[in-house]
Each structure stands twice: as structure tokens, then as C-alpha cells.
Amino acid sequence: MSFFEIFYSLFILAFIFIAIIIFRHEKISGISATPTLRRTRTVMINMLKRHELHPVRIYDLGSGWGGLLQRLHKEFPNAAVRGYETSFFPYWVSKIFTCFSKNIQIEQKNFFEIEFTHNDVVMCYLSPQHMAKLKSKWESGAGHPGSVISASFPIKGWEPIMVEKRGKLIPSFIYLYKL
Ligand SMILES: C[S@@+](CC[C@H](N)C(=O)[O-])C[C@H]1O[C@@H](n2cnc3c(N)ncnc32)[C@H](O)[C@@H]1O
């Protein structure tokens, strides 16, 4: 076996191993680590700019590979940007890519355990099940944020103060809620 063949085999094995770990986590958490599209991030940030001139803390619940956190940090350099992510590889990749940004903090933690305050802004790109669970948690009196921006998945039963449409062929919606 040549060096190239050994290297290639190890590469394929590592790829399969990482894919298995990621897919296993997706089955448990009920959602993949698919990042928000650039245009979706722009709409989310513009909504925030229009309604929260100086956000103090911004959270990305299920921060995936960290792309939205980096964009938030760029747009709001004085805000504390926080991410929670349970999936091993997305968490570590996002940690490595943000290690020099002192205003970005990422924890490998279940975001359902987090208590928010009225000054907090929460960004989500999750699933209908995750949004329903967050809603019942916040309605039960647990510390809830002041604003929630959710890409694609509305909070059923709550009235958004703003809805933005993104895309023409396959439209998706972004919802802003004030709590
Ligand atoms: C669609 S991705 C979000 C992408 C990211 N917000 C972005 O904009 O690029 C959803 C992420 O939520 C994570 N997740 C799901 N449930 C979670 C939980 N309870 N606590 C922390 N992370 C969770 C998943 O592992 C997944 O990476």
C-alpha cells in the first residue's frame, strides 16, 4: 500500500466516523446542524436593527457551526454574543473559528436549561417541536427573553410583531416576537 492509499483510506474512515457522530446527534436532538443562509441572516439582523438599537446580549439557540454568531458579532461588536450547541463537531468547529473573538461565547449545553432576562434577544433556526417547547417553557414563567427572532418556524399561538418573507421560488418566513 502506498502512502497515498493509506492517507486516502484514513481520510475516508475519518469522514465516515464524523458523519456517523453528526447523524447520531441529529436523531437525538431532532434537527440537523444546517446553517442559516446568508440572506436569511441579513433579514434577521435587519429586523433586529429596526427594533433593538443597542442589544446587550444576543443568543443563537442551537448555534451550529457558528456562522450566525460571527455575523452577529460583526454587526453588533459591543453586544455579548452567546451560542449553545450540543452537537460535538459543530460545537468544536465553531469554538475554533471564534476563539479570538472575546465577545463570542459558545457552550456545549442544552439551551432549554437557560434562563433569559428581558434585555436578551434570542435567534432561532430550529423546528416546530423546538419552538413549541420553548413557548411552553417561557409561558410557564421561566426566565424568558425580551425578543425572539425565528427563521422558518413560527411560535404557534403567538402573534409576531413583524414577519419578513425571504426567497421567491421557495419562500420562507422570518418572525419577530416581543415578549
Ligand atoms: C438548524 S441548526 C442552527 C444553525 C445556526 N443557528 C445557524 O444559524 O447557522 C440547529 C442546531 O440546534 C442544535 N440543537 C438542537 N437542540 C438543541 C438543544 N436542546 N441545545 C443546544 N443545541 C441544540 C442542533 O445540534 C443543531 O446544530
The ligand as a MOL file (V3000), in Angstrom:
LIG
                    3D

  0  0  0     0  0            999 V3000
M  V30 BEGIN CTAB
M  V30 COUNTS 27 29 0 0 0
M  V30 BEGIN ATOM
M  V30 1 C -30.5150 24.3290 12.0910 0
M  V30 2 S -29.1540 24.3320 13.1970 0 CHG=1
M  V30 3 C -28.9520 26.0170 13.5990 0
M  V30 4 C -27.9600 26.7380 12.7480 0
M  V30 5 C -27.4190 28.0230 13.3030 0
M  V30 6 N -28.3090 28.6790 14.2360 0
M  V30 7 C -27.1140 28.9690 12.1670 0
M  V30 8 O -27.8200 29.9640 12.0290 0
M  V30 9 O -26.2120 28.7160 11.3720 0 CHG=-1
M  V30 10 C -29.8970 23.7540 14.7050 0
M  V30 11 C -28.8660 23.3390 15.7580 0
M  V30 12 O -29.5120 23.2290 17.0400 0
M  V30 13 C -28.8080 22.2590 17.7920 0
M  V30 14 N -29.6770 21.8760 18.9110 0
M  V30 15 C -30.8770 21.2230 18.8300 0
M  V30 16 N -31.4060 21.0890 20.0600 0
M  V30 17 C -30.5320 21.6790 20.9340 0
M  V30 18 C -30.5440 21.8960 22.3460 0
M  V30 19 N -31.5660 21.4950 23.0930 0
M  V30 20 N -29.4930 22.5650 22.9020 0
M  V30 21 C -28.4570 23.0080 22.1340 0
M  V30 22 N -28.3870 22.8400 20.7920 0
M  V30 23 C -29.4170 22.1840 20.1950 0
M  V30 24 C -28.5390 21.1610 16.7780 0
M  V30 25 O -27.4490 20.3560 17.1760 0
M  V30 26 C -28.2340 21.9690 15.5060 0
M  V30 27 O -26.8490 22.1370 15.3200 0
M  V30 END ATOM
M  V30 BEGIN BOND
M  V30 1 1 1 2
M  V30 2 1 2 3
M  V30 3 1 2 10
M  V30 4 1 3 4
M  V30 5 1 4 5
M  V30 6 1 5 6
M  V30 7 1 5 7
M  V30 8 2 7 8
M  V30 9 1 7 9
M  V30 10 1 10 11
M  V30 11 1 11 12
M  V30 12 1 11 26
M  V30 13 1 12 13
M  V30 14 1 13 14
M  V30 15 1 13 24
M  V30 16 1 14 15
M  V30 17 1 14 23
M  V30 18 2 15 16
M  V30 19 1 16 17
M  V30 20 1 17 18
M  V30 21 2 17 23
M  V30 22 1 18 19
M  V30 23 2 18 20
M  V30 24 1 20 21
M  V30 25 2 21 22
M  V30 26 1 22 23
M  V30 27 1 24 25
M  V30 28 1 24 26
M  V30 29 1 26 27
M  V30 END BOND
M  V30 END CTAB
M  END
